[in-house]
Amino acid sequence: MLGSEYDDALRQALMDCLASLGADIAARQWGLGGAQIIETMKISLGRDLIVVEAETYVGLSISGDARVVERVARLMAARSAKP
């Protein structure tokens, strides 16, 4: 879990991070069920595929191959540590 699904700054930081790695959005879905919204993006990073989900009451998450997820997490942490 990266954080709140409503954290626009976090979402933008994640998308900026993915763009810097050369990511492409392979697919994007959005759905509404009652009061719950879910947005799912399948992101292509070369041969790797990760999934970014933002779900009401759950949060913003990234899943996929551990090596790729850890790389993205490290890059986001390094960017947030800069003054």
VOBA-1610 file (N, C-alpha, C; in pm, whole numbers, padded with zeros to 5 digits, always signed):
BEGIN
Met+00084-00117+00000Met+00000+00000+00000Met+00090+00124+00000Leu+00064+00211-00096Leu+00144+00334-00105Leu+00087+00446-00021Gly-00046+00451-00008Gly-00109+00557+00067Gly-00256+00570+00030Ser-00311+00686+00060Ser-00452+00712+00037Ser-00484+00722-00112Glu-00598+00669-00149Glu-00643+00677-00288Glu-00679+00820-00328Tyr-00697+00907-00229Tyr-00732+01047-00257Tyr-00611+01141-00253Asp-00492+01087-00233Asp-00371+01169-00226Asp-00322+01200-00368Asp-00368+01315-00420Asp-00334+01351-00558Asp-00184+01371-00577Ala-00115+01424-00475Ala+00030+01443-00485Ala+00101+01308-00496Leu+00055+01210-00420Leu+00113+01076-00425Leu+00089+01013-00562Arg-00033+01025-00611Arg-00065+00971-00745Arg+00026+01034-00851Gln+00043+01167-00844Gln+00126+01235-00942Gln+00272+01193-00930Ala+00320+01178-00806Ala+00458+01132-00784Ala+00478+00993-00842Leu+00380+00905-00825Leu+00390+00770-00879Leu+00393+00775-01031Met+00305+00853-01092Met+00301+00861-01237Met+00430+00924-01293Asp+00483+01024-01224Asp+00610+01085-01265Asp+00724+00984-01257Cys+00725+00907-01150Cys+00826+00803-01131Cys+00818+00700-01243Leu+00697+00654-01272Leu+00679+00554-01377Leu+00719+00610-01513Ala+00685+00736-01539Ala+00722+00799-01666Ala+00874+00806-01680Ser+00943+00836-01569Ser+01090+00844-01575Ser+01154+00709-01604Leu+01081+00602-01577Leu+01129+00467-01607Leu+01088+00420-01746Gly+01016+00507-01819Gly+00974+00472-01954Gly+00847+00390-01960Ala+00764+00400-01859Ala+00641+00321-01850Ala+00537+00369-01951Asp+00456+00274-01994Asp+00341+00302-02080Asp+00217+00242-02015Ile+00106+00314-02021Ile-00019+00260-01970Ile-00075+00165-02076Ala-00078+00036-02043Ala-00126-00066-02136Ala-00278-00075-02134Ala-00338-00050-02018Ala-00484-00056-02004Ala-00525+00023-01881Arg-00644+00081-01890Arg-00696+00160-01777Arg-00845+00132-01765Gln-00888+00100-01642Gln-01030+00074-01617Gln-01075+00153-01495Trp-01198+00192-01496Trp-01258+00267-01386Trp-01395+00210-01361Gly-01431+00192-01234Gly-01563+00139-01203Gly-01619+00198-01076Leu-01751+00194-01066Leu-01823+00247-00951Leu-01921+00141-00905Gly-01916+00110-00776Gly-02010+00015-00716Gly-02060+00073-00586Gly-02178+00132-00587Gly-02229+00199-00468Gly-02143+00319-00437Ala-02085+00322-00319Ala-01999+00433-00279Ala-01852+00404-00307Gln-01823+00290-00365Gln-01684+00249-00385Gln-01642+00268-00530Ile-01528+00334-00546Ile-01471+00358-00679Ile-01339+00281-00687Ile-01316+00218-00801Ile-01188+00152-00822Ile-01135+00191-00960Glu-01009+00228-00962Glu-00939+00259-01087Glu-00820+00164-01094Thr-00808+00096-01207Thr-00699+00001-01227Thr-00624+00038-01354Met-00492+00045-01342Met-00406+00071-01457Met-00305-00042-01469Lys-00296-00099-01587Lys-00191-00196-01616Lys-00081-00118-01686Ile+00038-00123-01625Ile+00151-00043-01670Ile+00260-00135-01725Ser+00304-00103-01844Ser+00411-00178-01908Ser+00544-00106-01886Leu+00640-00181-01831Leu+00777-00131-01812Leu+00869-00227-01887Gly+00890-00201-02013Gly+00966-00295-02094Gly+00890-00426-02104Arg+00952-00534-02060Arg+00887-00665-02063Arg+00802-00690-01939Asp+00814-00604-01841Asp+00743-00623-01715Asp+00608-00552-01715Leu+00515-00607-01638Leu+00382-00549-01624Leu+00353-00533-01476Ile+00310-00414-01437Ile+00267-00391-01300Ile+00124-00340-01303Val+00057-00348-01190Val-00081-00302-01179Val-00086-00197-01068Val-00144-00083-01100Val-00165+00023-01003Val-00315+00031-00980Glu-00356+00024-00853Glu-00499+00032-00821Glu-00523+00139-00716Ala-00630+00214-00738Ala-00678+00311-00639Ala-00822+00270-00608Glu-00846+00230-00484Glu-00978+00181-00445Glu-01025+00250-00318Thr-01148+00298-00321Thr-01207+00363-00205Thr-01202+00269-00085Tyr-01164+00323+00030Tyr-01152+00251+00158Tyr-01033+00156+00162Val-00962+00140+00051Val-00846+00050+00048Val-00717+00130+00031Gly-00713+00217-00068Gly-00596+00301-00090Gly-00535+00283-00227Leu-00416+00339-00243Leu-00340+00332-00367Leu-00234+00224-00352Ser-00234+00129-00446Ser-00139+00018-00435Ser-00075-00011-00570Ile+00037-00078-00563Ile+00109-00122-00682Ile+00144-00269-00661Ser+00123-00348-00766Ser+00153-00491-00754Ser+00217-00539-00883Gly+00283-00652-00872Gly+00352-00711-00986Gly+00476-00782-00936Asp+00569-00803-01027Asp+00695-00868-00992Asp+00764-00788-00882Ala+00804-00855-00775Ala+00863-00789-00658Ala+00983-00703-00696Arg+01063-00748-00789Arg+01182-00673-00831Arg+01142-00537-00889Val+01037-00534-00969Val+00993-00410-01033Val+00926-00319-00931Val+00839-00377-00847Val+00770-00298-00745Val+00872-00234-00650Glu+00973-00309-00610Glu+01077-00255-00521Glu+01157-00144-00590Arg+01183-00159-00717Arg+01255-00055-00792Arg+01175+00076-00793Val+01045+00066-00818Val+00959+00184-00819Val+00953+00245-00679Ala+00938+00161-00577Ala+00932+00210-00438Ala+01061+00281-00398Arg+01176+00226-00437Arg+01305+00291-00407Arg+01317+00426-00474Leu+01276+00432-00599Leu+01283+00558-00673Leu+01190+00662-00612Met+01071+00621-00573Met+00977+00715-00509Met+01032+00764-00376Ala+01091+00675-00298Ala+01149+00713-00169Ala+01265+00811-00189Ala+01348+00786-00288Ala+01461+00875-00315Ala+01412+01013-00357Arg+01308+01016-00437Arg+01253+01145-00482Arg+01189+01222-00367Ser+01122+01152-00277Ser+01055+01220-00166Ser+01155+01267-00061Ala+01275+01206-00059Ala+01377+01244+00038Ala+01452+01370-00003Lys+01442+01409-00129Lys+01511+01529-00177Lys+01444+01653-00119Pro+01528+01751-00078Pro+01471+01874-00019Pro+01396+01957-00119
//
